[in-house]
Structure formats: C-alpha cells, structure tokens
Amino acid sequence: MTYCCFSDSTEKVNLVMKVKVLSRNPKDYQRETIDDIHKMPKNPCETQHPLAVDREYVKALNAAKISKMMAKPFIGALEGTTEIMTVLSLNSEVLNLAVFGTADGKVQYWDIAGRKLTKEMQAHDSEVTGICHFNKASLIYTCSLDSQLKQWRMDHDHVEEAWKEPLSTIILKWSPHCLDHHRSQNQFLVGGSESCLLYNADRLDCPLQEWTWGREAIHCAKFNPVEQNVVSILTKDNSIILADSRQGSSLRKVKMNLKLNSFSWNPMEPFIFTGASDDYNLYTYDTRYFKYPRRIFRGHVNAVMDVDYSPTGTELVSGSYDGSIRLWKVDQTGACDVYHAKRMKRVLSVRYSLDSQYIFSSSSDQNVRLWKAHANDKLGVLNPRQRLALAESEALRIKYKEHPEVRRILNRKHLPKSLLVQSKELKIIHAKQKRKERNVRVHTNSQEPIVPERERHTTALYK
C-alpha cells in the first residue's frame, strides 16, 4: 500500500510501506442459501484442545443415556386376531406380506405395512401346524392336525378368488407337525408323528423321499437356505439329524439331554444353525464339528420356544415361555436386549422381517406383536444431519463401551420383577452346582476328568 505526502517546499515524497491485511475466503464462512446452517470455524490442532478427550467421553456417556431413554421397541399389535397364532410365515420376496395360521384352523392373509387383515378363511378343521411359500410358482402350502396337506394359489392382486378353495388336498397317514419349502426347487418337507416326507409339487400323489428313525415323531424340519439340499430335523427323542434330500439315509445324528423345540439356519454361514432348548438355553452348532455345540446362549428363565436369524446373519431373536423376547449377537453369549410387555404371555414363535428392521412375535394371549429390531432406532425418513448425528452417537458408544459408566448404562436391562427374581435364582443354582463340583474334587480322590460346560449337554453322536 502506498502513501503520498507533500512538504512545505512542495516537494513530492513517496513513502512505501507493507501492511498485512486480515482477509478470509467468503466460501469458508458464508452459506450458499439461507436454508443452510452457519459454518463454524474449528482449529484441528490438538494442542489447542487439551480437554477434547474429556468432552468426547461426556458425549459418549450422554449418547448411552439417550439410547436407553429413547428405547421404545414396541410398535403395535395386529388387530383382528381372535385365536392363538400357531404359525408365522413371511413371504421370501414380498416385504409386507405375511400369512398366519391359528389354533382353530383358520389362515389369515395380512398386509403388514397397513396392518390390515386382507383375508381370513377356515382352511382346516384343526390347528394349523405349518405354512410355507413358493414365490416362483405362486403357491402356498398349509398343513394341520386334521392330517390334511393343502395347496393354494398365491395371488396378491386377487386374494378373494385365490383363497376360495385349495388347488389340491393330500390326506396323510398321520398328523403333520411342520412344513418347509425348498428355496429354489418346487419341493417341500412335511414332518409328522412317524416320518419326514419330501414332496414334489408336480407329483403330490407319491413322496420323493421318506425318512424314518424308529417310531420317533418329528416336530421340526427345515431346508438349509444356502446348501439347499441339506435338511436338519428335530425329533421327540431329543435328537438333531442331518440329512440330504438326494438320498434316503441320514448323514449325522446328535442326541441331547433335553429336547430342542425349534432351530434356525444362519443365512450367511451355511454350516451354522441355532436351536432353542427346553433347558432355557440356545445352542449354536457347526455341522463340520457336530459333536458339541459351538456356543451356548444363556439368559432365559424358562423353556425357549422359537429362534430366528436376521437376514444379515449377525443377530438372532428368541422367544420363551417366560414371556420375554431376547435379542442376541452371534458372537456374544449374553442377550443384548430384552423385550417384554405388560400383557404378553408365553411367546410361541418369533420372526425377523426381510429387511432385518422389525420382529414379529406370537404369544398365548392371542396377539401378534410388531417390534423394532433395535429399540432406539428412529422410524421414518431421516435428513442427512440426523443420520450423521445418529452415526456419530453409535460410533461413540462403540468406542467407549468398555468404560465402566458407559458399560453399566448399556448393559442395564429393565425386567419385570418375576423375571428378575427367577434370573437371580438361576444364578444362585449355577453357582451352587459349580461350588459343589469343586468341593467334591477337593475332599475326595475323584479321578474323573473335568468336562467343559459345552460338552455336558450332548449324550451321543451317531454317524
């Protein structure tokens, strides 16, 4: 910058000085539109923020508190159910379609998005025990304790016409207990009181395969969703059987101490499945090493009735006779969350939605309830700032989850008094059993080997 001055002698003098001017780029602080937020300047230098870690910890603590305060998992109940729902079947391709079977032989066709009962009909004379879909052929199969297997046309646009009468009916020799369809082929399984049958929809007069194991009844049989020819079967003699649909004999058989009520294959790992047991636990098995369970999930205080994997394969949900629904991570043996309702009784079946965002549960109080898969999720459309804030809070909770205060808040589960008392009693019982085993070894000359916990629940392995 140049300054000019004149003296008394009218001589012109030029003075040149360098002046530092404070200047900023307007793009750094000005908004593009009036709807944008104001840009805040920030110095990223760590020396200028000596308390940054402390502030971050406080933000993580607040995020943990808010996640518990905003946890509202219950969405609603499907109105119109007047009987216990014994079967929940979700369509494998249509997100908002579900078909339920009741204890009085009715089949209900539901629109989940609108929570509307589209169609209800008397399909059987007794309790419906199985429903399965096959979208490629637009078919639905139902079975009941009246020893009938029926085939129906699945037409979403003309539901009334499609459900007027079944396409075909098969009279079985015994009462069927379960039903499951092949993922890609037009084949389905029917398990009953005497055997397990494999049918082809093009030849319903004669089964393709029949598996029998003495006179033991079969109460659950499912195809593997990845290795689609592998079948897992549960029998009343507390056995788990692996079979191949292309041959008539079983591959492996494991007998447990107590009965498994249901099981679910992991959709991402074809050799992993988890079973719900009568001894209040869930057992994850690896078919490559089938003798002992790979992991044991503890937490329920009564028999576990059903279990289901999320489509991502990283989470699973279980329902129990104790009236609670528990959510688990596949790599953690403790439940990450517990759902319960004031009037919810024994939970009979649970299912994940296809987008792994919701959970369906059926209980003995004649209700089908809809829950969030993550209790603190925000429903509806989120703007970018909301998504960014939620992602930041989740990252902080994960980063500081091992800090004592944050861990205490995140692991806190609010249970009904009855469940809390029963869980404390179970802990006392397990501690007493361990103490007794230790005292026996200390005060006697017992040479029996120490059996690990996961090896105590298997009786025998048959190949």
N, C-alpha and C positions, 0 to 999 in steps of 0.2 A: 504494500500500500504506500502511495507516495503523497507527501505533504509539501506544499509550496508556501513560502513566506517571503515578505519584502522588508528590506531595511529602510532606514531614513534616507540613505543615499540612492534610493531607487534601484539598488542592485538586486537582481533576482537570484535567490538562493534555493536550490533544490535539495531537500532532505529526504532520504530514502530509508525507511525502517521496515523491518519484517515483523509482522504481528500475527500471532497464532489465533485463529478464529475457531470457535466451537461450532462444529457442523454435524448434522446427522442425516442419514438417508431417510426420507419420509416413508419408504416402504417398511422400515423397521418398526414403526410405531403407529402408522395410520391404518385405519380399517378400510377395506375395499368397499364395503357397503355399510349402511347404518345398522344392519341386522347382525353384523359380525360382533364378536366380543373384542374388548380392548386388549391390545397386546401389552404384556407386562415384561419389562426388561429383567434379565436374570444374568448374574455372573456365575459361570460354571466352575470357577476356581474353588478348590476345596479349602484352601487356607482362609477364604473369606466367609466360610460357613462352618465353623467349628462344631456347631450343635446339629448338623444335618442328620447324623445317625440317630440322635435322640428324638428329633422331630419325626423321623421315619418310623421309629418304634412306636411312638404315640399314635401315628396314623394307622399302623398295623393293629394296635390294640383297639382303636375305635372301629376299624373295619371288622374285626372279630366280633365286637359287641353288636354292631349294626346287623351283621349277618344273622345273629341269633334273634335280635329284636324284630327283624323283618321276615323271619321264617314263618310263612303261612302256607303249609304244603297242601292243605285240603282245598280242592276246587269246588266240588259239588257231588251230589248223588244223582244217579239216573232215575228219574221218577217214572213210575208205571210198573215197577216190579212188585208183584204180589206173592211171590214164592221164592224159595231159596234158589239161587243161581248155581247149578252144579258144574257147568262148563262155560268157560270164556274162550271164544275163538275169534281171533283178529285176522282180517284179510291180509295176505302177504304182499299185496300190491296197492290196495286202496287204503289210504291212511284213516279215513273217517268211517270205515265200515266195520261193524262187529256183529257177530251172531252169538246169542246166549241160549243155553239150554237150562230148563228149570226142573225142579223135582217132581212136578206134576205132569211132565211130558210135553210141555209147550216149548216152542222155538221162537225166539224174538229176534227181529231184524232191526238193528239200531243205526241211526245216523249220529255218530259221536260228536261231530262238530256242532250240530244244532241241538244235541241232547234230546232227540226225538225218537220215539218208538215208531218205526215205519210200518212194521207188520208183526203181528203175533198170531200164531196158529197152533192148533192141537196136532202136533206131528206124531206123538206116540201115546200109548196108554199108561206108561210108567215113566220112571225117572230117566232123563236123558243123560247118558254117560259119556258121549263123545260126539264132537263136531269137527270136521276138517274141510278145508277149501282146496280147490284146484283151479286156479285162475285161467290157465291155458285152455281148458275145456269148459270153463264157466259152470263148474259143478260144485255142489256141496253134499257132503255125506253126513248122516246122523245115525246114531245107534242108541238103543235104550235097553233097560232091563226087561222089556217085553220080548226080548230075543229077536228083534227086527232091526235090519240094516236098510236104510232108505237113501235113495239118490235123488237129488233135487237140482233143478235148473237155477243158476245164479244169474239173474238179470237185474242190474241196478236200476234201469230205467222203467221196467215194468214188473215191479215187485209183486203186485197183487196177482198177476197172471202166472208168474213163475212159481208161486208157492201155493197154487190151488191144489195140486196133487203131485205125488212123487213120480219121477220117471220110471223107477223100478224099486222093488222091495225084495229083500232076501230074508228068509226065515232061517235063523241059525239054530243049531242043536242046543246051544247054551246061551246064557246071558252075557252079552259083551260088556267089558269094563273100560275099554279105552279104544281110541281111534286116532290114526295119524296118517298123513298123506306124504308120498314121495315128493321131493322138491321139484323135480323136472319131468319125471315119467308119470304116466297115468296109472299108478299103483298106490295101494293103501293097505295099512295094517289094521287088524282087528284082534284085540286080545280079550280073552274071556276066562271062564272058570275051568276050562280043560286044556286049551291050546291057544296058539297065536297063529292067525291065518294071514297070508299075503294074497291080495286080490288084484286082478287087472280089471279096469272099468269096462273093457270090451268083452270080458268073459266073466260075468258075475255068477254064472251057474256053477263054476268049479274054481277053488282057490289054486294059485300057482304053487304055494309052499304052505306047509303046516309044521310048526314046531311044537313039540310036546316034551315035558320034563316030568314024568310020572303023572301024578294027579294034582299037581300044584296049580293053583289059579294064578292068572296073570292080571295085574291091576294097572300096569303102565308099560307102554311100548312106544318108542319114538325112533324115527329115522335121524341119522346124522345129517345136518344141513350142508356140510361140505363133502365129506366122504359119504355120498348119498346111498351107497349100498350097505352101509354098516347100520345095524339095528341094535339098540340097547333095550333090554326087557327086565322088568322087576316082577318078582313072583312073591307069593304069600309066605314062602319058607325063608324069607329074609335074604334072597339071592339076587345078584346082579348078573345078567347073562348078556354076552356079546355074541351077535350072530351076523351072518352075511346073507343078504336076500337072494343071492345067486346059488346058494347051496342049502341043503336041508339040515345041516348039523350046526351046533353052536361052536363058537371059537374059544371062548373062555367063560368061566363062571366063578364068582366070588360069593361066599356066604358070610353074612354079617351077624352080629349078635342080636340086633333089633332090625325091624322092618324099615325099608325106605318107602315113603309114601309117594314121592314123585321125584323127578330129576329133570335137568335141562342141559342140553349141549351148548358148549361155547361156540358162537357163530364165527369166531375168528381163529380159534385153535381147534382143529377137528378131533384131536385126541383127548380133549379135556371135557369132562362133564361134572356137574354138582348134583348131589342127591339130598333130599330133605328127609330126615330120620325121625323116628319116634322117640329117640333119646335126647331130644331138644337141640341137636346139633345138625350142621350141614357138612357134608363130606365131598371134597373135590378129588376126583380120581383121574389118573393118567392111564389111558388104555395101553401105553407102551410098557408101563410097570404097574400091573393091575393088582398086585397082591395087597398093598396097603394104600390108604388114602394119602394124597399129596398134601392136603391142607384140611384143617378142621376149623369150622366157624362156630364160635360159641356166643351165646347171649340170650337166646330164647329160654323161657321158663316152662314151656310145655311143648307137646309134640309139634313138629314143623310139618305143615300140610302141603305146601307147594313152594316152588322156587322157579325163577326165570331169569335168564341172562338178558342184558341190554343188547341191542344190535351192535354196539361198539365192542362188546366182549370184555369191557373193563369193569363193569359193575353188575351186580345181581341183586334181586329182591326176593324176600321170603315172607310167607305168611304163616302164622302159627295159631294153635288152639288157645294161646294166652291172650288173644285179641289184639295183637300188635303186628305191624309190618316193619321189617328191618331192612335197611339198605347197606350193602357191603361193597368194599373194593376187593378185587380179586387177589390182591397182594397183601391184604390185611385180614387178620383173623377176628378182629372186633368190628362191630357194626359202626358205620359212620353216622347213621341217623336212625331214629325210631319214630314211626308214625302210629298214632292211636287216636280214637275218637271216643267221646263220652258214651255213645250208644252202640258202638261197634262191638260185636260179639266175636265168636270164633271165626277166624279168617280161613276160608276154604281154598281159594285159588287167587293167584296174582299173575299179572301180565304186564310187560313193558310195551309201550306203543312203538310203532315202526321208526319214529324219529328219536326214540330214547328220551323224550322230554316229559312223558306222562306215564302214570302207573294206574292200572285197573285192579281193583280188589273186590272179591265177592265174599260175603260173610253170612253167618247163620241167622242174622237179623233181617234177611230178605232185602238186602241192599247191595247195589253195585256202586262203588265209590271211585271217584277220579281224583288222583293226587299228582302233584308235581314230582318229577324225578329228583329235583334239587329244591329243597324247601325255600331257599332265599332267592330263587330265580324271579325275575320281573317279566310278567307276561305282556304281550303286545309288542308294537313296533318301537324300537329304541333309536334315538338320534345318535349321531356319531359321538357327541360329547358324553352321553350316558354310557354308551358301550365302552368308551375309553376309561371312564371313571370306574365302571364295574370291573374291567380287566385289571386296572391298577390295584383295586382293593383285593382282588383274588391273588394277584402276584405278591402283595404284601403279606397276606395270610399264609401263603405257602412258604415265603421266605422266613417268617418269624414263628412258624408253627411249633417249633421246639422250645421256645422261650416259655418259662413257667406260667406267666399270667395268660399269655395267648393260648397256650395249650389247655389250661384249665377252662377257659371260656369255650374253646372249640369242642372240647370233649364232654362238655356238660350236656346231659340228656335229661329232659324233664319227663318223668314217668309217673303213671298213676301209682297210688300208694300200694295197691295189691301187687303190681309188677315189681315195685321197688323192694317190698318185703320178701317176695319169692326169690328175687335175684340175690339178696343178701343171704338167704337160707342156703341157696345153691353154692355160694362161695364158701360158706361155713362147712358144708358137706364135703366139697372137694378138698378143702384144707385138712379136714379131719381124716380123709382117706389117705392123703399123702403123709400125714403125720403118723398114721398107723403103720403104713408100709415101712417108713423109716425106723420106727421103734421095733418092729418085728426083726428087721435086719440087724439092728444094734444088739438086741438082747437074745438072739438065737443064732445058731450056727447054720442058718439057711444059705445054701449054695445056689439057689435059683437065680438065673440071670435077670437083670433089670430090663423089663420090657418097656420100650418107649411108648408114649401116650398114643401115638397114631397107629401103633401095631396092636392095640388091645381090642379093637372093635371088629377085627376080621377073624372068622372062625376057620375057614378053609379056602383054598384056591384049587379049582379044577380046570384042567386044560383038555 
